[in-house]
Amino acid sequence: MSATLSVSPLLFASHRQQHLPSPTHVPNALTRRSFLFLSSTAPLSQTPPPPPDTTITDRVYMDFSICPTFLRPISDSDPTACPDSFLLGRLVIGLYGNLVPITVSNFKSMCTNPSPSHSYRGTLVHKIFPGQYFLAGRQSGRSDKAEVRPPQYLARNLETVDPKAFLLKHSRAGVVSLCLSENDDDDDVKLDPDYRNVEFLITTGPGPCPQLDNNNIVFGTVIEGLDVVTAIAAIPTYKPAERIRQLNDLAGFFGDERAQNARATWNKPLKTLYISDCGDLKVVKPSLSPPSLP
C-alpha cells in the first residue's frame, strides 16, 4: 500500500508568506526614492535682488507762490507777473540719478533752464487731490495758460518701458513721481513726434497712494519743505456736486466731448498756485536716503 503524503495547510500558508513582499517594505522604498528624486530636482535657493538704488545724486529747489488775483504772463521774459503774489514756501527735492538717470536729467533740465518759456518757472500747479497728491508741469502748447513747453533737446525717456523704473512705491508724503497714468497733457501735444512728458506729481499724505504704484516713475523725494506740501494740499479745489458728476458720466457714456472738457476743471485749485522759481543745488557728496524714505 502506498502511503499518502498530507501537507498541513498552515505550512503551505507560511510558505506563501515567505515569497510575498512585506506590506511595509514598498512604501518605505518609494519614500526613499521620492526623497532622492526631490533632492536632485529641487531648485537651488535664489538670492533676492538688490534693493533699488535710492542714492540722492542731485538736488533741486522749487519755490511755490500764490497769486490771490490772477496769473497772466505778460511776456516770456516775465511769466510770473503778479503784483500781489506771496511766497508759500520752498521745496528741496532729492533725485535718484542712479536709478532713473534719464527721468532725473530731464527733470533737472526743466528746473535749471535759463529760458522761462522752457522750464517749470512760472507754470501752474493745475490739480490738487486732497489727501493724495498734486500735479504740475502740464503741457497744452499755449504760453498764455502758464503751462510747460519743454525744450527740443530733452532726451526721449526710454525708462517709461523699463520695469526697473517702477520698483519704488508711493508710500508716504513727499514722493516725487513722473506722471504716466495720471498725465493729462492735451491730446494734440501728445501726438507731436517731439513730445516729451515732463508732468510730475508730489504725494501729500498722510497715507500712501497705492493706486499710483507700478504706473508712475518715482524719481525723487522731498527732503526739505514737507510743511509746504501740507499747505498746498490744504488749498481748496473745485468739486462738482454729485448730480453734476452723474450727468457728466452719462454724457461721457454717450460720447459727448463736453463731458471730458468739464472733467478737466475738477480738482483745480481755487487759488492761483504756481512755481515762482526753481533751480539746482550742488551736491558735494551723494547721500543715501534714510531707511524711512522710499
Backbone as numpy.savetxt, mean C-alpha at the origin, in Angstrom:
# Nx Ny Nz CAx CAy CAz Cx Cy Cz
-3.96 -107.06 9.38 -4.80 -105.88 9.38 -3.91 -104.63 9.38
-4.31 -103.72 8.53 -3.53 -102.47 8.46 -4.03 -101.48 9.49
-3.08 -100.87 10.11 -3.43 -99.93 11.18 -3.74 -98.56 10.56
-4.77 -97.96 11.01 -5.14 -96.60 10.53 -4.48 -95.56 11.39
-3.94 -94.55 10.67 -3.23 -93.45 11.35 -4.18 -92.28 11.52
-4.42 -91.93 12.71 -5.34 -90.80 13.00 -4.52 -89.59 13.43
-4.87 -88.45 12.83 -4.18 -87.19 13.12 -5.09 -86.33 13.97
-4.54 -85.86 14.97 -5.34 -85.03 15.88 -5.66 -83.68 15.23
-6.89 -83.25 15.31 -7.23 -81.91 14.74 -6.44 -80.79 15.40
-6.12 -80.89 16.64 -5.36 -79.84 17.31 -3.97 -79.72 16.72
-3.36 -80.87 16.39 -2.03 -80.85 15.81 -2.05 -80.20 14.43
-3.12 -80.49 13.64 -3.24 -79.89 12.32 -3.42 -78.37 12.39
-4.19 -77.98 13.37 -4.42 -76.54 13.53 -3.14 -75.83 13.94
-2.36 -76.45 14.81 -1.11 -75.81 15.21 -0.12 -75.77 14.07
-0.19 -76.76 13.16 0.70 -76.77 12.01 0.37 -75.60 11.06
-0.91 -75.30 10.88 -1.31 -74.20 10.00 -0.91 -72.86 10.59
-1.01 -72.78 11.89 -0.67 -71.50 12.51 0.81 -71.18 12.37
1.66 -72.18 12.24 3.07 -71.92 12.08 3.40 -71.29 10.73
2.54 -71.51 9.69 2.81 -70.99 8.35 2.08 -69.69 8.07
1.13 -69.31 8.94 0.42 -68.04 8.73 1.22 -66.91 9.34
1.22 -65.76 8.69 1.95 -64.62 9.26 1.25 -64.11 10.50
2.04 -63.59 11.36 1.48 -63.04 12.60 0.65 -61.82 12.27
-0.55 -61.69 12.85 -1.39 -60.54 12.53 -0.76 -59.23 12.94
0.14 -59.26 13.88 0.80 -58.01 14.28 2.06 -57.75 13.49
2.47 -58.66 12.65 3.73 -58.51 11.93 3.57 -57.57 10.74
2.46 -57.66 10.00 2.27 -56.88 8.78 2.15 -55.39 9.09
1.30 -54.99 10.05 1.23 -53.56 10.33 2.57 -52.97 10.76
3.35 -53.71 11.56 4.64 -53.20 12.00 5.58 -53.00 10.81
5.54 -53.93 9.87 6.41 -53.82 8.69 6.00 -52.63 7.84
4.67 -52.45 7.66 4.21 -51.32 6.88 4.55 -50.00 7.55
4.47 -49.95 8.85 4.79 -48.72 9.56 6.25 -48.34 9.38
7.13 -49.33 9.45 8.55 -49.05 9.26 8.83 -48.59 7.84
8.20 -49.26 6.86 8.40 -48.84 5.46 7.87 -47.43 5.23
6.69 -47.15 5.80 6.11 -45.81 5.63 7.00 -44.75 6.25
7.58 -45.06 7.39 8.46 -44.10 8.05 9.68 -43.81 7.20
10.29 -44.91 6.64 11.45 -44.72 5.79 11.11 -43.94 4.53
9.92 -44.22 3.96 9.51 -43.52 2.74 9.25 -42.04 3.01
8.55 -41.77 4.08 8.26 -40.38 4.41 9.53 -39.61 4.77
10.46 -40.29 5.42 11.71 -39.63 5.79 12.52 -39.25 4.57
12.48 -40.10 3.54 13.28 -39.85 2.35 12.65 -38.82 1.43
11.28 -38.66 1.51 10.60 -37.74 0.61 10.18 -36.45 1.29
10.38 -36.29 2.59 9.98 -35.06 3.28 10.83 -33.88 2.79
10.20 -32.73 2.48 10.98 -31.58 2.00 11.86 -31.02 3.10
12.98 -30.50 2.68 13.88 -29.88 3.62 13.28 -28.58 4.13
13.52 -28.24 5.36 12.99 -27.02 5.95 13.59 -25.81 5.25
12.70 -24.89 4.79 13.14 -23.73 4.06 13.31 -22.56 5.02
14.36 -21.80 4.81 14.59 -20.63 5.64 13.63 -19.52 5.23
13.03 -18.81 6.17 12.09 -17.74 5.81 12.79 -16.63 5.07
12.08 -15.95 4.16 12.72 -14.85 3.41 13.07 -13.71 4.34
14.08 -12.96 4.00 14.47 -11.83 4.86 13.37 -10.77 4.87
13.25 -10.02 5.95 12.24 -8.96 6.01 12.55 -7.86 5.02
11.55 -7.09 4.61 11.81 -5.97 3.68 12.78 -4.97 4.28
13.60 -4.42 3.42 14.62 -3.46 3.85 13.98 -2.08 4.03
13.74 -1.69 5.27 13.12 -0.39 5.56 14.15 0.62 6.05
15.35 0.51 5.51 16.35 1.52 5.81 15.93 2.87 5.22
15.97 3.90 6.03 15.62 5.24 5.56 16.85 5.84 4.87
16.81 5.88 3.56 17.94 6.36 2.77 17.82 7.84 2.41
16.59 8.37 2.41 16.36 9.76 2.05 15.30 10.34 2.97
15.34 11.66 3.10 14.31 12.36 3.87 13.87 13.60 3.10
12.58 13.84 3.10 12.02 15.05 2.49 11.08 15.70 3.49
10.80 16.97 3.27 9.84 17.66 4.12 8.69 18.18 3.26
7.53 18.33 3.88 6.36 18.90 3.24 5.68 19.83 4.23
5.47 21.09 3.80 4.72 22.05 4.60 3.29 22.11 4.08
2.34 21.98 4.98 0.93 22.04 4.62 0.33 23.33 5.17
-0.39 24.04 4.30 -1.02 25.30 4.68 -2.49 25.28 4.31
-3.24 26.15 4.95 -4.67 26.29 4.70 -4.95 27.71 4.22
-5.71 27.80 3.14 -6.19 29.09 2.66 -7.67 29.19 3.03
-8.03 30.05 3.95 -9.43 30.09 4.41 -10.40 30.64 3.38
-9.90 31.33 2.35 -10.79 31.91 1.35 -10.81 31.08 0.08
-9.69 30.99 -0.61 -9.61 30.23 -1.86 -8.15 30.03 -2.20
-7.92 29.20 -3.19 -6.56 28.99 -3.72 -6.65 29.11 -5.23
-6.08 30.15 -5.76 -6.14 30.37 -7.19 -4.75 30.73 -7.70
-4.06 29.82 -8.34 -2.72 30.15 -8.85 -2.77 31.31 -9.84
-1.90 32.28 -9.60 -1.84 33.43 -10.49 -0.92 33.14 -11.67
0.17 32.47 -11.42 1.11 32.13 -12.48 1.92 30.94 -12.02
2.70 30.37 -12.96 3.54 29.23 -12.60 4.61 29.61 -11.59
5.01 30.87 -11.57 6.04 31.28 -10.63 5.49 31.52 -9.23
4.17 31.62 -9.10 3.56 31.87 -7.80 2.27 31.07 -7.68
2.37 29.76 -7.53 1.18 28.92 -7.57 0.38 28.93 -6.28
0.90 29.50 -5.22 0.21 29.44 -3.93 -0.18 30.82 -3.45
-0.57 31.67 -4.38 -0.91 33.05 -4.02 -2.22 33.07 -3.25
-2.12 33.15 -1.96 -3.28 33.26 -1.08 -2.86 34.16 0.07
-3.33 35.37 0.11 -2.83 36.32 1.12 -3.21 35.96 2.55
-4.24 35.13 2.72 -4.71 34.81 4.06 -4.28 33.43 4.53
-3.38 32.77 3.82 -3.01 31.40 4.18 -2.19 31.38 5.47
-2.29 30.27 6.18 -1.49 30.08 7.38 -0.96 28.65 7.40
0.23 28.50 7.97 0.91 27.21 7.99 0.27 26.28 9.01
-0.13 25.10 8.55 -0.67 24.10 9.46 0.44 23.31 10.14
1.52 23.03 9.43 2.64 22.31 10.02 3.48 21.62 8.96
4.56 21.02 9.43 5.52 20.35 8.53 5.59 18.87 8.83
5.67 18.07 7.77 5.95 16.65 7.86 7.37 16.38 7.39
8.08 15.53 8.11 9.36 15.00 7.65 9.14 13.52 7.35
9.41 13.14 6.12 9.10 11.80 5.62 10.40 11.07 5.33
10.56 9.88 5.93 11.68 9.00 5.62 11.31 8.05 4.50
12.22 7.87 3.53 11.95 7.10 2.32 12.78 5.83 2.29
12.17 4.74 1.80 12.81 3.42 1.74 13.46 3.23 0.37
14.60 3.87 0.17 15.24 3.85 -1.14 15.81 2.51 -1.55
16.14 1.65 -0.58 16.66 0.33 -0.94 15.54 -0.62 -1.36
14.35 -0.41 -0.85 13.24 -1.32 -1.13 12.59 -1.00 -2.47
12.25 0.25 -2.71 11.59 0.66 -3.95 12.30 1.90 -4.51
13.45 1.74 -5.12 14.26 2.89 -5.53 13.59 3.77 -6.58
12.83 3.20 -7.52 12.22 4.03 -8.56 11.12 4.90 -7.97
10.28 4.30 -7.13 9.20 5.06 -6.50 9.75 6.19 -5.65
10.80 5.90 -4.89 11.42 6.91 -4.03 12.06 8.01 -4.87
12.74 7.65 -5.94 13.40 8.64 -6.79 12.39 9.59 -7.42
11.27 9.05 -7.92 10.25 9.90 -8.53 9.60 10.82 -7.50
9.32 10.28 -6.31 8.71 11.10 -5.27 9.66 12.21 -4.84
10.91 11.87 -4.68 11.89 12.86 -4.27 12.05 13.94 -5.34
12.01 13.55 -6.62 12.11 14.53 -7.71 10.93 15.48 -7.68
9.75 14.98 -7.35 8.57 15.83 -7.29 8.63 16.80 -6.10
9.42 16.46 -5.09 9.58 17.35 -3.93 10.67 18.39 -4.14
11.66 18.07 -4.95 12.84 18.94 -5.08 12.90 19.72 -6.38
12.01 19.45 -7.32 12.04 20.14 -8.60 11.89 21.65 -8.38
12.82 22.46 -8.90 12.72 23.90 -8.65 11.55 24.57 -9.37
11.03 23.93 -10.40 9.91 24.51 -11.14 8.61 24.21 -10.40
7.87 25.22 -9.95 6.62 24.95 -9.25 5.58 24.22 -10.09
5.67 24.35 -11.40 4.69 23.69 -12.26 4.94 22.20 -12.39
6.10 21.71 -11.93 6.42 20.29 -12.05 6.84 19.70 -10.70
6.19 20.14 -9.63 6.48 19.61 -8.32 5.19 19.56 -7.51
5.29 19.03 -6.29 4.13 19.01 -5.40 3.84 20.39 -4.81
4.78 21.30 -4.94 4.63 22.62 -4.34 3.43 23.35 -4.94
2.51 23.79 -4.09 1.34 24.53 -4.56 0.18 23.67 -4.99
0.24 22.35 -4.74 -0.85 21.46 -5.15 -1.71 21.08 -3.96
-2.90 20.63 -4.27 -3.93 20.43 -3.25 -3.87 19.05 -2.60
-4.32 18.99 -1.35 -4.78 17.74 -0.74 -6.25 17.63 -1.12
-6.60 16.73 -2.02 -7.91 16.76 -2.64 -8.93 15.81 -2.03
-8.49 14.86 -1.21 -9.43 13.94 -0.57 -8.93 13.63 0.84
-9.88 13.57 1.79 -9.59 13.15 3.16 -10.64 12.13 3.57
-10.20 10.97 3.95 -11.09 9.92 4.45 -10.87 9.80 5.95
-11.77 10.34 6.76 -11.55 10.40 8.21 -11.29 9.01 8.80
-10.27 8.97 9.65 -9.90 7.71 10.28 -9.17 6.74 9.39
-8.79 7.17 8.16 -8.12 6.26 7.24 -6.87 6.92 6.62
-7.07 7.84 5.68 -5.94 8.41 4.97 -6.38 9.68 4.23
-5.39 10.43 3.72 -5.69 11.53 2.82 -4.86 11.39 1.55
-5.35 12.00 0.46 -4.74 11.88 -0.86 -4.20 13.22 -1.32
-3.07 13.19 -2.03 -2.48 14.38 -2.62 -1.73 13.97 -3.88
-1.43 14.97 -4.73 -0.66 14.69 -5.95 -1.50 14.25 -7.12
-2.77 14.67 -7.17 -3.64 14.27 -8.28 -3.27 15.03 -9.54
-3.48 14.36 -10.70 -3.22 14.96 -12.00 -4.53 15.15 -12.76
-4.70 16.34 -13.27 -5.85 16.60 -14.14 -5.44 17.26 -15.45
-4.16 17.67 -15.55 -3.71 18.36 -16.75 -4.07 19.81 -16.79
-4.60 20.34 -15.68 -5.01 21.75 -15.65 -4.29 22.45 -14.49
-3.52 23.49 -14.82 -2.80 24.21 -13.79 -3.72 25.08 -12.95
-4.88 25.45 -13.49 -5.77 26.33 -12.73 -6.48 25.59 -11.60
-6.34 24.29 -11.53 -6.94 23.52 -10.44 -5.93 23.17 -9.36
-4.71 23.73 -9.46 -3.65 23.50 -8.47 -3.38 22.01 -8.28
-3.23 21.30 -9.39 -2.93 19.86 -9.35 -1.61 19.60 -10.06
-1.14 18.38 -9.95 0.24 18.05 -10.31 0.41 17.91 -11.81
1.58 18.33 -12.30 2.00 18.08 -13.67 3.43 17.57 -13.63
3.64 16.25 -13.60 5.01 15.72 -13.46 5.87 16.09 -14.66
7.19 16.23 -14.45 8.10 16.48 -15.57 8.24 15.24 -16.44
8.68 15.45 -17.66 8.78 14.36 -18.62 9.90 13.38 -18.30
10.89 13.83 -17.53 12.07 12.97 -17.32 11.87 11.92 -16.23
10.73 11.91 -15.55 10.52 10.90 -14.51 10.58 9.51 -15.11
11.20 8.58 -14.36 11.34 7.21 -14.85 9.99 6.49 -14.83
9.81 5.61 -15.79 8.61 4.77 -15.79 8.73 3.77 -14.64
7.72 3.72 -13.81 7.80 2.95 -12.57 7.42 1.49 -12.82
8.43 0.66 -13.01 8.21 -0.78 -13.21 7.94 -1.51 -11.90
8.11 -0.84 -10.78 7.84 -1.48 -9.49 6.36 -1.71 -9.26
5.50 -1.11 -10.06 4.07 -1.32 -9.90 3.65 -2.74 -10.27
4.52 -3.50 -10.92 4.23 -4.90 -11.26 5.20 -5.85 -10.57
5.93 -5.35 -9.58 6.89 -6.18 -8.85 6.26 -6.60 -7.51
6.04 -7.90 -7.27 5.41 -8.32 -6.01 6.18 -7.89 -4.77
7.50 -7.75 -4.88 8.28 -7.36 -3.70 7.97 -5.93 -3.25
7.42 -5.12 -4.14 7.11 -3.73 -3.78 5.85 -3.61 -2.93
5.11 -4.71 -2.77 3.84 -4.66 -2.05 3.90 -5.41 -0.71
5.11 -5.63 -0.20 5.25 -6.42 1.02 4.84 -5.66 2.27
5.10 -4.37 2.33 4.79 -3.60 3.53 3.31 -3.29 3.61
2.82 -3.18 4.84 1.40 -2.99 5.10 1.11 -1.58 5.60
-0.14 -1.20 5.47 -0.62 0.09 5.99 -1.12 -0.15 7.40
-0.17 -0.32 8.31 -0.48 -0.86 9.64 -0.71 0.20 10.70
-0.44 1.46 10.41 -0.55 2.49 11.44 -0.61 3.85 10.78
-0.70 4.89 11.59 -0.71 6.25 11.07 0.68 6.64 10.57
0.73 7.45 9.53 1.99 7.95 9.01 2.62 7.13 7.92
1.94 6.11 7.41 2.48 5.31 6.31 2.27 6.09 5.00
3.34 6.22 4.22 3.29 6.95 2.94 3.31 5.94 1.81
2.36 6.06 0.89 2.16 5.02 -0.11 1.83 5.63 -1.46
2.31 5.00 -2.53 1.97 5.41 -3.89 0.60 4.86 -4.24
-0.29 5.73 -4.69 -1.68 5.33 -4.97 -1.75 4.52 -6.27
-2.29 3.34 -6.16 -2.60 2.53 -7.33 -4.10 2.22 -7.35
-4.57 1.50 -6.35 -6.00 1.19 -6.29 -6.83 2.42 -5.98
-6.25 3.38 -5.26 -7.00 4.59 -4.88 -6.73 5.75 -5.82
-6.01 5.53 -6.90 -5.67 6.62 -7.81 -6.92 7.14 -8.51
-7.09 8.46 -8.52 -8.24 9.07 -9.19 -7.82 10.16 -10.17
-6.66 9.97 -10.81 -6.27 10.87 -11.88 -7.30 10.83 -13.01
-7.42 11.93 -13.74 -8.35 11.97 -14.87 -8.00 10.89 -15.89
-9.03 10.29 -16.48 -8.81 9.23 -17.46 -8.02 9.73 -18.66
-8.25 10.96 -19.08 -7.50 11.49 -20.23 -6.01 11.56 -19.92
-5.67 11.83 -18.67 -4.27 11.90 -18.28 -3.65 10.50 -18.29
-4.39 9.52 -17.79 -3.86 8.16 -17.73 -3.62 7.57 -19.11
-4.37 8.02 -20.11 -4.21 7.49 -21.47 -2.99 8.07 -22.18
-2.39 9.09 -21.62 -1.19 9.69 -22.21 -0.04 8.68 -22.13
0.66 8.40 -23.23 1.77 7.43 -23.19 2.90 7.86 -22.26
3.00 9.15 -21.97 4.03 9.64 -21.07 3.52 9.80 -19.63
2.41 9.18 -19.32 1.82 9.31 -17.99 2.73 8.70 -16.92
2.91 9.44 -15.83 3.66 8.96 -14.67 2.80 9.18 -13.43
2.55 8.11 -12.71 1.70 8.20 -11.52 2.52 8.72 -10.35
2.11 9.87 -9.79 2.81 10.44 -8.63 1.83 10.76 -7.49
0.59 10.29 -7.62 -0.37 10.52 -6.54 -0.02 9.64 -5.34
-0.09 10.20 -4.14 0.29 9.46 -2.94 -0.75 9.64 -1.85
-0.68 8.77 -0.88 -1.57 8.85 0.28 -0.74 8.72 1.55
-1.27 9.26 2.63 -0.67 9.12 3.96 -1.77 8.68 4.92
-1.55 7.57 5.60 -2.56 7.08 6.53 -2.60 7.97 7.76
-3.80 8.17 8.29 -4.00 9.08 9.42 -4.29 8.36 10.72
-4.52 7.03 10.66 -4.85 6.31 11.88 -6.26 6.62 12.35
-6.62 6.19 13.55 -5.73 5.58 14.54 -5.41 4.11 14.30
-6.19 3.45 13.46 -5.98 2.03 13.21 -5.36 1.77 11.85
-5.15 0.50 11.52 -4.59 0.14 10.21 -5.63 0.30 9.11
-5.16 0.23 7.87 -6.03 0.29 6.68 -5.76 -0.95 5.83
-6.26 -2.11 6.23 -5.95 -3.35 5.49 -6.49 -3.35 4.07
-7.49 -2.52 3.77 -8.02 -2.49 2.40 -7.02 -1.91 1.42
-6.00 -1.23 1.93 -4.97 -0.67 1.05 -3.82 -1.64 0.80
-3.70 -2.67 1.63 -2.58 -3.60 1.53 -2.62 -4.36 0.21
-1.43 -4.65 -0.31 -1.24 -5.43 -1.54 -1.76 -4.72 -2.79
-2.23 -3.49 -2.66 -2.74 -2.75 -3.81 -2.04 -1.41 -4.01
-1.26 -0.97 -3.04 -0.55 0.30 -3.11 0.87 0.09 -2.57
1.82 0.86 -3.07 3.23 0.64 -2.75 3.64 1.53 -1.58
3.92 0.94 -0.44 4.44 1.69 0.70 5.91 1.99 0.45
6.27 3.28 0.48 7.65 3.65 0.18 8.26 4.57 1.23
7.53 4.87 2.30 8.09 5.75 3.32 7.20 5.84 4.54
7.64 6.64 5.50 6.90 6.82 6.75 7.15 8.22 7.28
6.16 8.75 7.97 6.30 10.06 8.61 7.12 9.88 9.88
8.28 10.54 9.95 9.13 10.41 11.13 9.04 11.64 12.03
8.48 12.73 11.51 8.20 13.92 12.33 6.92 14.56 11.81
6.06 14.95 12.75 4.85 15.67 12.36 3.58 14.86 12.36
3.50 13.81 13.16 2.25 13.04 13.23 1.11 13.89 13.77
1.42 14.92 14.55 0.37 15.82 15.01 -0.24 16.59 13.84
0.57 16.88 12.82 0.05 17.54 11.62 -0.87 16.59 10.86
-0.49 15.31 10.79 -1.35 14.32 10.15 -2.70 14.25 10.85
-2.68 14.28 12.18 -3.93 14.26 12.94 -4.77 15.51 12.67
-4.10 16.65 12.54 -4.82 17.90 12.25 -5.45 17.86 10.86
-4.76 17.28 9.89 -5.32 17.16 8.55 -6.54 16.24 8.57
-6.44 15.15 9.31 -7.56 14.21 9.38 -8.80 14.82 10.01
-8.61 15.86 10.82 -9.74 16.49 11.52 -10.44 17.55 10.67
-9.91 17.89 9.50 -10.53 18.90 8.65 -11.85 18.34 8.11
-12.95 19.07 8.22 -14.25 18.56 7.74 -14.25 18.37 6.23
-15.02 17.40 5.78 -15.11 17.08 4.36 -16.57 17.04 3.93
-16.77 17.07 2.62 -18.13 16.99 2.08 -18.60 15.54 2.12
-19.74 15.32 2.77 -20.33 13.99 2.87 -21.78 14.06 2.42
-22.15 13.45 1.31 -23.54 13.52 0.85 -24.46 12.70 1.75
-25.73 13.08 1.75 -26.72 12.34 2.52 -26.90 10.94 1.95
-27.44 10.06 2.76 -27.62 8.67 2.34 -28.52 8.57 1.12
-29.55 9.39 1.03 -30.45 9.34 -0.13 -29.71 9.74 -1.40
-28.83 10.73 -1.29 -28.05 11.13 -2.46 -27.13 10.01 -2.90
-26.55 9.31 -1.95 -25.69 8.18 -2.29 -26.48 7.09 -3.02
-27.68 6.81 -2.55 -28.51 5.78 -3.20 -28.89 6.18 -4.61
-29.27 7.45 -4.79 -29.60 7.91 -6.14 -28.38 7.89 -7.04
-27.23 8.20 -6.49 -26.00 8.16 -7.28 -25.69 6.73 -7.72
-25.86 5.77 -6.80 -25.62 4.37 -7.15 -26.58 3.92 -8.26
-27.82 4.36 -8.18 -28.80 3.99 -9.20 -28.42 4.60 -10.54
-28.01 5.86 -10.53 -27.60 6.50 -11.78 -26.36 5.83 -12.37
-25.42 5.44 -11.51 -24.26 4.73 -12.00 -24.61 3.38 -12.59
-25.60 2.71 -12.01 -26.04 1.41 -12.53 -26.57 1.53 -13.95
-27.24 2.64 -14.24 -27.79 2.86 -15.59 -26.79 3.54 -16.52
-25.55 3.74 -16.07 -24.51 4.28 -16.93 -24.51 5.77 -17.09
-25.10 6.49 -16.16 -25.11 7.94 -16.23 -23.74 8.47 -15.81
-23.03 9.16 -16.72 -21.69 9.66 -16.42 -21.69 10.72 -15.33
-22.83 11.39 -15.12 -22.90 12.40 -14.09 -22.72 11.81 -12.69
-23.01 10.52 -12.55 -22.85 9.88 -11.24 -21.38 9.87 -10.83
-20.49 9.54 -11.78 -19.07 9.54 -11.47 -18.56 10.94 -11.19
-19.04 11.91 -11.93 -18.62 13.30 -11.68 -19.05 13.76 -10.31
-20.23 13.34 -9.88 -20.71 13.72 -8.56 -19.88 13.06 -7.46
-19.49 11.81 -7.67 -18.70 11.11 -6.65 -17.32 11.73 -6.48
-16.84 12.43 -7.51 -15.53 13.06 -7.43 -15.48 14.15 -6.37
-16.63 14.67 -5.99 -16.67 15.72 -4.97 -16.80 15.17 -3.55
-17.06 13.89 -3.42 -17.21 13.32 -2.08 -15.85 13.28 -1.38
-15.86 13.50 -0.08 -14.68 13.47 0.77 -13.67 14.57 0.45
-14.08 15.58 -0.29 -13.19 16.73 -0.49 -13.20 17.60 0.76
-12.03 18.10 1.15 -11.99 18.97 2.35 -12.75 20.27 2.09
-13.44 20.72 3.11 -14.21 21.97 3.01 -13.32 23.19 3.19
-12.05 22.97 3.54 -11.06 24.03 3.58 -10.00 23.75 2.52
-9.45 24.82 1.96 -8.43 24.65 0.92 -7.09 24.32 1.58
-6.73 23.05 1.53 -5.49 22.55 2.11 -4.53 22.22 0.99
-3.32 22.74 1.06 -2.37 22.53 -0.02 -0.95 22.43 0.53
-0.06 21.91 -0.32 1.36 21.77 0.01 2.04 23.08 -0.35
2.36 23.87 0.65 2.92 25.20 0.40 4.41 25.16 0.11
5.11 24.13 0.56 6.54 24.01 0.29 6.95 22.56 0.49
8.02 22.17 -0.17 8.57 20.81 -0.02 10.00 20.82 -0.51
10.77 19.87 -0.04 12.17 19.83 -0.43 12.89 18.65 0.18
14.20 18.63 0.01 15.05 17.52 0.42 15.76 17.87 1.72
15.91 16.87 2.58 16.71 16.99 3.79 17.86 15.99 3.69
19.07 16.45 3.88 20.23 15.59 3.72 20.28 14.53 4.82
20.54 13.29 4.41 20.73 12.19 5.34 22.22 11.89 5.40
22.84 12.20 6.55 24.27 11.97 6.70 24.58 10.49 6.70
23.78 9.72 7.43 23.96 8.28 7.53 22.61 7.61 7.49
22.39 6.67 6.52 21.09 6.00 6.47 20.79 5.30 7.79
19.54 5.38 8.21 19.13 4.81 9.48 18.05 3.78 9.28
18.03 2.80 10.17 17.00 1.78 10.14 15.75 2.30 10.83
14.59 1.90 10.31 13.36 2.28 10.96 13.26 1.59 12.30
12.66 2.22 13.31 12.43 1.54 14.58 11.56 0.30 14.36
11.63 -0.68 15.27 10.85 -1.90 15.10 9.36 -1.67 14.97
8.85 -0.56 15.53 7.43 -0.32 15.48 6.97 0.19 14.13
7.91 0.66 13.31 7.53 1.18 12.01 7.35 0.04 11.03
6.52 0.27 9.96 6.29 -0.80 8.98 7.53 -1.08 8.16
